[in-house]
Amino acid sequence: MSSAGVSSTGAAASGRASVDLSAAARHLSSLESTDNDVNVARVQEIRDALASGQLKIDPSRIADGLLASVRDLLK
């Protein structure tokens, strides 16, 4: 059985059951918060910079970031 489960101790007496969530489930639950939504002002700044040609994209920096992400996933 996994680390998440239903506790039945005292459940019959109180008519209630408790659920223990794993750390991953608690993390996923915290992601549902609206506090983690997109920063609309920052997105607009990036759009404006792209439209005016002020934003310079560095493909090697993007590639380095992708490679670092893959390395972290493979650990």
Legacy VTK file of the C-alpha trace (Angstrom):
# vtk DataFile Version 3.0
C-alpha trace
ASCII
DATASET POLYDATA
POINTS 75 float
0.000 0.000 0.000
1.200 3.579 -0.654
2.035 6.159 1.999
-1.323 7.874 1.421
-4.282 6.120 2.921
-7.439 6.312 4.959
-7.162 6.031 8.699
-9.930 3.871 10.128
-8.984 4.282 13.785
-12.004 5.807 15.494
-13.828 6.174 12.182
-16.701 3.920 13.251
-17.172 5.785 16.530
-17.163 9.266 15.036
-18.561 8.422 11.613
-15.654 10.281 9.994
-12.513 9.118 8.245
-9.261 10.981 7.889
-7.003 10.969 4.877
-3.234 11.344 5.039
-1.850 13.009 1.921
1.612 12.309 0.596
4.092 15.158 0.193
3.509 15.081 -3.576
-0.265 15.367 -3.106
0.175 18.322 -0.729
2.458 20.000 -3.270
-0.069 19.486 -6.078
-2.808 20.862 -3.865
-0.772 24.003 -3.198
-0.392 24.556 -6.957
-4.157 24.992 -7.274
-3.873 28.310 -5.468
-4.600 31.392 -7.575
-1.480 32.979 -6.057
0.568 31.036 -8.626
-1.195 32.511 -11.650
0.539 34.270 -14.524
2.027 37.708 -13.875
0.018 39.581 -16.502
2.016 42.798 -16.156
5.302 40.954 -16.773
3.839 39.160 -19.805
2.761 42.528 -21.243
6.269 43.942 -20.677
7.752 41.021 -22.611
5.209 41.434 -25.430
5.993 45.124 -25.702
9.751 44.471 -25.737
9.323 41.835 -28.470
7.144 44.144 -30.561
9.614 47.041 -30.299
12.646 44.848 -30.966
14.197 45.607 -27.570
14.154 42.016 -26.329
17.225 40.118 -27.417
16.886 36.353 -27.411
20.038 34.353 -26.641
19.544 30.840 -28.106
22.631 29.464 -26.344
21.262 30.579 -22.963
17.937 28.896 -23.733
19.744 25.705 -24.767
21.839 25.761 -21.584
18.675 26.098 -19.500
16.998 23.213 -21.301
20.044 21.011 -20.816
20.174 21.886 -17.116
16.488 20.952 -16.781
17.084 17.605 -18.463
20.058 16.906 -16.197
17.910 17.620 -13.144
15.192 15.283 -14.418
17.698 12.488 -14.986
19.037 12.642 -11.420
LINES 1 76
75 0 1 2 3 4 5 6 7 8 9 10 11 12 13 14 15 16 17 18 19 20 21 22 23 24 25 26 27 28 29 30 31 32 33 34 35 36 37 38 39 40 41 42 43 44 45 46 47 48 49 50 51 52 53 54 55 56 57 58 59 60 61 62 63 64 65 66 67 68 69 70 71 72 73 74
